[in-house]
């Protein structure tokens, strides 16, 4: 019906440990521990430290007593582990927060049970309920949120210097300033140039210019 066996795999002193069970048939190997300590569940050849193989139920689930607390699963049917998962999605689920740590037990990132993301913080200031909160370790304009273009070193940064909030642009390695634009409908409506000039619905590069309803106003 079932067996645990040592299976010789090489020399007389080399063997794997195998576990087999049966369901109204001949025993089938379910788990193998190789001679070098690798573990395969449902999989035997080319093992790494831990391999899992199955046509369904590719999941690890964690319970406290009988209460489900967390799990990770490769969806083999839609809705596995998480209601919106589709086949082949990697679904990670927690009944509470999900925490990430590096360099020891120091928390670096948290996804709260309410869906908010905290970086270098576990809570946000009492200013509302942000979906993304970044806490800087130092007052550095490039330690907040930094977005770079895919083709060069153009970046835009959102940070706080300790005395003022700052949105700034820079051309990465050269350090040259680039314009900062605010737009609607994919079109820049207000631009602050690299020299500090402000353009509103204008491309004038020598003075402050305001154009209203696409015609020049009297304010320049």
Backbone bond lengths (Angstrom), bond angles and torsions (degrees), N, CA, C in turn:
res aa  C-N    CA-C-N  psi(-1)  N-CA   C-N-CA  omega(-1)  CA-C   N-CA-C  phi
1 X - - - 1.459 - - 1.521 112.47 -
2 X 1.334 118.42 -37.87 1.459 123.18 179.81 1.516 108.00 -159.49
3 X 1.340 115.70 160.30 1.465 117.76 178.46 1.523 110.80 -156.41
4 X 1.320 114.33 157.60 1.455 123.94 168.04 1.511 105.68 -122.39
5 X 1.338 116.59 126.43 1.453 118.02 -172.68 1.515 111.45 -140.63
6 X 1.323 115.16 152.68 1.455 121.53 169.23 1.513 108.25 -95.06
7 X 1.351 117.05 128.84 1.461 121.31 -176.70 1.525 109.50 -117.32
8 X 1.295 116.12 117.37 1.457 121.38 -179.62 1.522 109.39 -64.88
9 X 1.323 117.16 129.90 1.462 120.50 -177.99 1.524 113.07 -121.94
10 X 1.281 118.54 -5.00 1.465 120.65 -179.34 1.501 110.00 -162.78
11 X 1.304 115.81 -120.32 1.455 120.44 180.00 1.527 109.62 -68.37
12 X 1.298 115.95 176.03 1.463 120.58 -176.69 1.520 112.55 -64.00
13 X 1.329 117.21 -17.66 1.464 120.58 -178.63 1.525 112.46 -106.69
14 X 1.347 118.90 15.57 1.452 123.14 -178.32 1.520 109.55 -122.58
15 X 1.355 116.65 124.07 1.462 119.43 -178.90 1.517 110.51 -156.55
16 X 1.334 116.60 152.67 1.463 124.03 172.74 1.521 108.68 -98.19
17 X 1.336 115.42 157.73 1.460 121.50 173.94 1.518 107.62 -108.40
18 X 1.323 118.00 123.91 1.462 121.78 -176.31 1.522 111.09 -119.80
19 X 1.347 114.07 149.02 1.467 121.86 178.48 1.524 107.67 -125.27
20 X 1.316 117.29 132.75 1.462 121.49 -178.25 1.521 110.34 -134.65
21 X 1.333 115.62 146.89 1.461 122.30 174.43 1.517 108.12 -135.31
22 X 1.322 116.67 169.46 1.462 120.29 -179.12 1.518 110.99 -139.01
23 X 1.336 115.63 151.10 1.460 122.72 173.98 1.524 106.96 -126.77
24 X 1.337 115.30 92.45 1.469 121.55 -179.58 1.524 112.16 54.25
25 X 1.323 117.08 34.43 1.464 120.93 -179.89 1.521 108.17 -159.87
26 X 1.317 115.17 -174.93 1.459 119.87 178.13 1.532 109.20 -65.99
27 X 1.319 117.63 148.57 1.467 120.60 -179.64 1.527 111.83 -57.26
28 X 1.329 114.88 143.04 1.466 122.19 178.55 1.528 108.25 -122.96
29 X 1.318 116.09 134.30 1.464 119.47 179.46 1.531 110.15 -63.30
30 X 1.342 116.77 130.11 1.471 122.41 -179.88 1.524 112.61 -111.10
31 X 1.346 116.54 -31.42 1.454 120.54 -175.36 1.518 109.17 -146.48
32 X 1.354 114.52 142.00 1.461 120.10 179.61 1.529 109.08 -136.83
33 X 1.318 115.79 134.58 1.457 122.53 170.05 1.519 106.73 -112.61
34 X 1.323 116.45 116.20 1.456 119.65 -175.30 1.528 111.01 -77.08
35 X 1.306 115.36 169.53 1.466 120.70 -177.60 1.523 111.91 -63.59
36 X 1.347 117.89 -23.34 1.468 119.98 179.05 1.527 112.52 -101.63
37 X 1.363 117.22 16.03 1.453 121.31 170.55 1.509 116.38 91.01
38 X 1.327 119.70 6.98 1.454 121.71 177.20 1.527 110.01 -82.15
39 X 1.356 115.12 149.59 1.461 120.12 -174.99 1.520 109.35 -122.45
40 X 1.317 115.66 131.12 1.461 121.16 175.22 1.514 110.44 -125.39
41 X 1.338 116.59 126.58 1.464 122.09 175.77 1.523 107.04 -111.67
42 X 1.321 116.88 112.50 1.455 121.38 -176.75 1.511 113.06 77.93
43 X 1.331 117.99 2.33 1.465 122.47 -177.86 1.515 108.69 -143.65
44 X 1.344 116.63 136.31 1.457 119.51 -177.16 1.525 114.82 -117.72
45 X 1.352 121.44 -42.00 1.469 118.42 -176.59 1.520 112.43 -83.29
46 X 1.327 116.36 156.90 1.473 123.78 172.88 1.519 112.54 52.18
47 X 1.303 117.54 49.19 1.459 120.93 -176.50 1.522 111.86 -77.55
48 X 1.341 115.13 147.59 1.458 122.81 169.36 1.527 107.12 -102.23
49 X 1.334 118.66 -154.05 1.461 119.76 179.92 1.525 110.47 -62.22
50 X 1.364 116.48 -44.38 1.459 120.79 176.86 1.517 108.31 -146.95
51 X 1.337 116.68 124.26 1.453 122.81 177.05 1.520 109.77 -122.69
52 X 1.342 115.22 135.77 1.460 121.58 175.00 1.520 108.06 -120.40
53 X 1.311 116.89 135.78 1.461 120.21 178.35 1.526 109.65 -142.52
54 X 1.338 114.95 131.37 1.456 120.27 178.96 1.519 108.40 -164.63
55 X 1.322 116.92 158.82 1.469 120.36 175.79 1.520 110.86 -89.18
56 X 1.320 117.88 -8.17 1.473 121.94 177.02 1.527 108.31 -158.77
57 X 1.322 115.00 162.25 1.463 119.32 175.55 1.512 114.75 65.00
58 X 1.363 117.30 37.55 1.471 120.33 178.68 1.524 109.10 -77.03
59 X 1.320 116.59 77.56 1.462 119.81 -171.97 1.524 112.04 -142.80
60 X 1.334 113.63 149.14 1.462 121.65 165.90 1.520 106.35 -114.98
61 X 1.327 117.21 128.78 1.462 120.48 -177.31 1.519 109.34 -127.88
62 X 1.335 114.98 143.05 1.459 121.35 -176.04 1.525 109.02 -121.09
63 X 1.335 115.74 130.27 1.461 122.18 -177.95 1.520 110.06 -124.81
64 X 1.323 116.32 144.56 1.452 122.67 168.29 1.517 105.89 -107.01
65 X 1.321 115.36 106.82 1.455 120.82 -168.14 1.523 107.55 60.96
66 X 1.320 119.03 -116.63 1.469 120.17 179.40 1.522 112.37 -104.94
67 X 1.338 117.58 2.79 1.464 121.18 -176.16 1.525 110.75 -92.03
68 X 1.327 116.72 124.53 1.458 121.55 176.85 1.524 109.52 -67.19
69 X 1.333 117.23 131.41 1.463 121.63 -177.88 1.522 113.49 -116.28
70 X 1.342 117.77 -38.26 1.451 120.15 -177.35 1.520 109.58 -164.34
71 X 1.340 114.31 162.85 1.448 118.25 178.23 1.514 111.82 -168.28
72 X 1.336 114.84 163.84 1.450 122.13 175.38 1.522 107.46 -138.31
73 X 1.333 116.51 136.14 1.458 119.41 -173.78 1.523 110.52 -152.39
74 X 1.345 115.75 142.19 1.459 121.34 166.79 1.517 105.87 -92.18
75 X 1.332 116.15 115.72 1.463 120.42 -173.26 1.523 110.83 -64.91
76 X 1.315 116.74 125.15 1.460 121.57 173.04 1.518 111.07 -104.15
77 X 1.340 116.86 -11.78 1.459 123.03 169.38 1.525 107.74 -140.31
78 X 1.313 117.14 155.56 1.462 120.41 -179.90 1.527 110.46 -59.72
79 X 1.330 116.39 137.01 1.459 120.48 177.20 1.506 114.93 89.42
80 X 1.348 118.32 2.12 1.459 120.05 177.20 1.526 110.35 -63.44
81 X 1.305 117.87 131.34 1.462 127.29 175.96 1.532 112.88 67.22
82 X 1.346 116.98 -48.43 1.463 122.04 178.65 1.527 107.82 -126.07
83 X 1.307 116.82 135.98 1.462 121.39 -171.22 1.515 115.00 -56.96
84 X 1.347 118.40 -28.88 1.460 120.98 -176.96 1.524 113.06 -98.15
85 X 1.321 118.54 4.76 1.462 120.28 -179.16 1.526 110.32 -69.35
86 X 1.338 114.85 150.15 1.460 121.58 173.25 1.520 108.10 -122.06
87 X 1.320 116.12 167.93 1.460 121.48 -174.48 1.533 111.02 -53.69
88 X 1.338 115.89 133.02 1.463 126.80 178.99 1.529 113.70 81.35
89 X 1.333 119.06 -2.10 1.465 120.40 171.61 1.527 109.52 -67.23
90 X 1.342 116.66 144.68 1.459 120.92 169.39 1.520 106.86 -93.23
91 X 1.304 117.54 112.26 1.466 122.80 -175.53 1.524 109.79 -106.30
92 X 1.336 115.88 122.58 1.462 122.12 177.27 1.520 107.03 -115.19
93 X 1.299 116.78 124.24 1.470 121.07 -173.14 1.520 111.22 -129.41
94 X 1.332 114.80 138.61 1.459 121.07 174.02 1.517 108.71 -134.44
95 X 1.311 117.23 143.61 1.453 120.90 175.73 1.529 111.22 -80.56
96 X 1.340 116.23 -5.59 1.461 121.57 177.94 1.521 108.64 -135.49
97 X 1.329 118.62 -139.21 1.455 121.91 179.56 1.523 110.93 -81.35
98 X 1.357 116.48 160.24 1.460 122.29 170.61 1.524 107.09 -115.82
99 X 1.325 117.20 124.00 1.464 122.31 -176.87 1.522 110.42 -114.31
100 X 1.349 116.16 145.07 1.453 122.59 176.69 1.526 108.36 -125.08
101 X 1.319 116.34 138.58 1.463 121.12 -177.40 1.517 109.94 -134.88
102 X 1.341 116.27 146.11 1.463 121.91 171.47 1.519 108.45 -135.43
103 X 1.324 116.69 157.35 1.458 121.01 177.27 1.508 114.06 64.36
104 X 1.322 117.44 33.01 1.462 120.95 -178.53 1.513 110.46 116.41
105 X 1.348 115.83 -144.01 1.462 118.84 -176.49 1.536 111.94 -100.30
106 X 1.338 117.07 21.03 1.459 120.54 179.47 1.527 110.17 -82.03
107 X 1.315 116.49 123.65 1.463 120.74 179.70 1.523 110.67 -70.19
108 X 1.340 116.78 131.35 1.464 121.93 179.41 1.531 111.96 -111.14
109 X 1.313 116.71 -33.80 1.462 120.64 -176.77 1.512 109.30 -147.64
110 X 1.337 115.36 141.80 1.465 121.35 179.70 1.527 109.26 -136.03
111 X 1.324 115.56 133.38 1.464 121.34 167.71 1.521 105.70 -107.08
112 X 1.316 116.39 113.72 1.463 119.80 -174.16 1.522 110.55 -75.63
113 X 1.319 115.51 164.67 1.463 120.29 178.43 1.519 111.64 -64.12
114 X 1.346 116.55 -18.78 1.458 120.72 177.60 1.517 113.80 -91.55
115 X 1.349 117.30 1.13 1.455 121.16 175.92 1.510 115.24 94.09
116 X 1.336 118.74 6.71 1.461 121.41 177.38 1.526 110.51 -85.71
117 X 1.342 115.74 151.21 1.463 122.20 178.92 1.528 108.89 -112.49
118 X 1.330 116.18 125.77 1.458 122.16 178.87 1.528 108.36 -118.66
119 X 1.335 116.81 127.74 1.455 122.24 178.33 1.531 108.21 -113.69
120 X 1.340 115.62 123.28 1.470 122.71 -175.52 1.526 111.96 60.61
121 X 1.304 117.58 28.80 1.467 122.17 178.47 1.519 108.08 -160.66
122 X 1.319 115.41 155.00 1.463 120.25 176.52 1.520 111.73 -107.58
123 X 1.329 116.57 -16.32 1.460 122.29 176.30 1.523 108.04 -143.07
124 X 1.326 116.15 165.77 1.459 121.56 177.93 1.521 109.88 -108.24
125 X 1.349 117.92 159.20 1.464 119.57 175.11 1.523 111.00 -57.80
126 X 1.322 115.99 159.54 1.470 120.76 -177.15 1.530 110.53 -77.30
127 X 1.333 115.24 63.58 1.465 120.94 -179.53 1.514 111.77 -122.22
128 X 1.302 116.70 15.30 1.454 120.92 -178.01 1.515 110.10 133.18
129 X 1.314 116.34 -155.46 1.460 121.68 -178.74 1.527 109.14 -129.82
130 X 1.338 118.05 76.60 1.465 120.68 -177.01 1.525 111.64 -68.65
131 X 1.328 116.01 148.27 1.459 120.94 174.52 1.527 111.62 -85.23
132 X 1.357 117.04 -19.27 1.460 121.43 174.84 1.517 108.73 -138.45
133 X 1.335 116.30 124.46 1.461 121.45 178.45 1.518 109.00 -131.90
134 X 1.339 116.54 126.29 1.465 122.34 179.53 1.519 108.23 -118.26
135 X 1.326 117.34 124.54 1.454 122.09 176.18 1.519 108.97 -105.47
136 X 1.339 115.84 119.84 1.458 121.10 -179.11 1.526 110.63 -79.08
137 X 1.323 116.33 143.69 1.466 120.11 177.63 1.520 111.22 -77.79
138 X 1.342 116.31 -31.54 1.457 121.63 177.47 1.523 108.42 -137.09
139 X 1.350 116.51 164.59 1.469 121.12 178.84 1.524 108.93 -80.21
140 X 1.319 115.53 79.25 1.464 121.77 -176.54 1.519 108.39 -129.08
141 X 1.343 116.51 128.76 1.465 119.49 -174.62 1.520 113.01 -66.91
142 X 1.333 118.24 -13.41 1.461 120.23 178.36 1.530 111.61 -111.88
143 X 1.319 115.95 26.89 1.452 120.00 176.40 1.519 111.42 -117.27
144 X 1.332 116.42 6.90 1.453 120.51 177.35 1.519 109.94 -94.34
145 X 1.328 116.68 -118.77 1.462 121.72 176.20 1.516 107.53 -102.82
146 X 1.319 117.39 125.69 1.459 122.71 -177.53 1.520 108.65 -125.33
147 X 1.325 117.03 126.23 1.460 122.54 178.44 1.517 108.34 -121.22
148 X 1.337 117.19 128.70 1.462 121.98 -179.17 1.516 109.86 -117.05
149 X 1.335 115.59 148.77 1.464 119.81 176.37 1.520 109.31 -71.77
150 X 1.322 116.94 163.00 1.466 121.18 -175.30 1.522 112.92 -83.91
151 X 1.337 118.38 -14.88 1.457 120.35 -172.91 1.520 114.02 -110.44
152 X 1.342 118.04 -15.49 1.461 119.46 179.08 1.520 108.58 -152.80
153 X 1.321 116.20 -164.09 1.459 120.06 -174.40 1.525 113.88 -97.51
154 X 1.332 118.48 16.73 1.454 120.06 177.14 1.524 109.82 -63.61
155 X 1.331 117.04 129.34 1.455 120.55 -179.16 1.521 109.70 -133.28
156 X 1.333 114.96 154.83 1.461 122.33 169.21 1.517 106.68 -126.24
157 X 1.326 116.55 134.75 1.461 121.37 -175.94 1.518 110.26 -123.52
158 X 1.324 115.21 141.19 1.467 122.48 173.61 1.516 106.64 -121.14
159 X 1.335 117.02 119.55 1.459 119.98 -174.25 1.518 109.64 -156.49
160 X 1.332 114.57 -175.55 1.458 121.12 175.58 1.522 107.90 -134.67
161 X 1.326 116.66 130.39 1.464 120.49 -176.65 1.519 113.06 -82.83
162 X 1.321 116.89 -6.25 1.459 121.10 -174.01 1.516 110.81 105.83
163 X 1.324 115.92 -26.22 1.473 120.27 178.13 1.523 112.07 -121.36
164 X 1.323 117.27 -18.36 1.464 120.10 179.99 1.519 110.71 -154.65
165 X 1.341 115.11 149.26 1.446 120.40 171.84 1.523 108.74 -73.79
166 X 1.338 116.60 149.36 1.452 119.57 -172.86 1.522 110.85 -142.98
167 X 1.347 115.18 127.58 1.456 122.07 167.16 1.523 105.89 -116.77
168 X 1.324 117.39 119.27 1.457 120.36 -174.16 1.519 111.36 -139.78
169 X 1.330 115.99 156.18 1.459 121.40 175.34 1.508 109.37 -121.39
170 X 1.334 115.24 157.24 1.458 120.06 -177.88 1.518 108.22 -159.78
171 X 1.327 116.31 151.98 1.457 119.98 174.60 1.524 109.17 -98.62
172 X 1.309 114.50 72.87 1.461 125.53 174.59 1.510 118.37 23.43
173 X 1.345 117.16 -105.76 1.462 121.87 -169.89 1.519 112.98 -67.06
174 X 1.339 118.29 -31.43 1.460 119.83 -178.42 1.521 112.08 -80.91
175 X 1.337 116.92 -22.83 1.447 120.89 -179.09 1.511 114.14 76.97
176 X 1.342 117.65 3.31 1.460 120.89 -179.60 1.519 110.40 -71.65
177 X 1.324 116.31 142.92 1.459 120.65 179.28 1.522 110.54 -78.86
178 X 1.316 116.13 148.12 1.458 122.74 175.48 1.521 108.28 -125.44
179 X 1.338 118.63 156.98 1.464 120.31 -178.30 1.525 112.21 -62.30
180 X 1.322 115.15 153.26 1.459 122.90 174.76 1.519 106.89 -114.70
181 X 1.328 116.97 120.71 1.462 121.07 -174.85 1.517 110.80 -119.31
182 X 1.344 115.45 144.73 1.456 123.06 173.32 1.529 106.75 -117.26
183 X 1.310 117.36 130.41 1.459 118.60 -174.16 1.508 113.87 -140.69
184 X 1.312 114.77 170.16 1.460 123.55 172.10 1.512 107.67 -133.87
185 X 1.324 116.27 146.57 1.456 119.95 179.29 1.511 113.86 60.84
186 X 1.328 117.13 26.06 1.449 121.36 179.33 1.520 113.92 78.35
187 X 1.338 118.14 8.44 1.462 122.68 -178.44 1.523 109.20 -119.70
188 X 1.349 116.73 132.10 1.461 120.77 178.47 1.517 110.26 -66.08
189 X 1.329 116.61 126.75 1.460 121.50 178.98 1.528 111.32 -108.17
190 X 1.329 116.91 -28.48 1.460 122.38 177.70 1.510 108.18 -137.90
191 X 1.332 116.49 128.26 1.456 121.35 -177.07 1.517 110.18 -128.86
192 X 1.330 115.86 133.42 1.459 121.99 171.16 1.521 106.24 -106.40
193 X 1.335 117.11 115.31 1.454 120.67 -175.47 1.521 111.29 -75.72
194 X 1.333 115.86 172.27 1.460 121.10 -179.20 1.522 112.58 -66.12
195 X 1.354 116.80 -17.30 1.463 120.45 178.17 1.520 112.62 -99.00
196 X 1.342 117.01 3.12 1.452 120.55 175.32 1.509 115.02 96.69
197 X 1.348 118.54 1.02 1.452 120.89 177.70 1.519 110.08 -74.68
198 X 1.327 117.01 145.63 1.457 122.70 178.63 1.520 109.27 -110.26
199 X 1.318 116.29 127.62 1.457 121.95 179.22 1.527 108.66 -120.03
200 X 1.326 116.79 126.69 1.457 121.07 177.74 1.521 107.49 -116.39
201 X 1.341 115.82 113.50 1.466 121.36 -175.76 1.522 111.27 53.70
202 X 1.322 116.69 39.29 1.462 120.37 -174.99 1.510 110.23 -150.50
203 X 1.340 116.04 160.44 1.463 121.54 174.14 1.515 110.69 -118.97
204 X 1.328 117.61 14.27 1.465 122.50 178.31 1.522 109.57 -60.06
205 X 1.314 117.70 128.37 1.468 120.93 -176.02 1.523 113.45 -107.43
206 X 1.322 116.95 8.44 1.472 118.51 -176.17 1.512 113.95 -117.92
207 X 1.342 118.35 -14.25 1.461 119.70 -177.14 1.514 109.91 -157.75
208 X 1.331 115.71 164.90 1.459 121.36 173.01 1.521 108.67 -65.18
209 X 1.312 117.77 126.93 1.460 120.04 -179.83 1.517 109.97 -136.55
210 X 1.316 116.10 134.37 1.456 123.38 178.17 1.518 108.01 -119.03
211 X 1.310 116.65 122.85 1.451 121.58 176.78 1.521 108.09 -117.35
212 X 1.324 117.09 123.91 1.452 122.43 -177.35 1.523 109.69 -109.83
213 X 1.356 115.17 130.80 1.460 120.09 179.73 1.536 111.61 54.89
214 X 1.349 115.05 39.19 1.445 123.24 175.82 1.516 113.78 65.43
215 X 1.318 119.74 11.93 1.472 121.85 174.13 1.516 108.37 -125.41
216 X 1.342 115.89 146.82 1.465 119.57 -175.36 1.500 111.72 -64.99
217 X 1.344 116.89 136.54 1.469 121.23 175.89 1.507 108.72 -96.48
218 X 1.301 114.83 -177.82 1.477 119.25 -177.77 1.512 112.90 -84.58
219 X 1.386 117.15 -8.41 1.455 119.75 -179.03 1.525 108.89 -90.31
220 X 1.363 115.75 119.40 1.458 120.88 178.70 1.528 110.08 -138.32
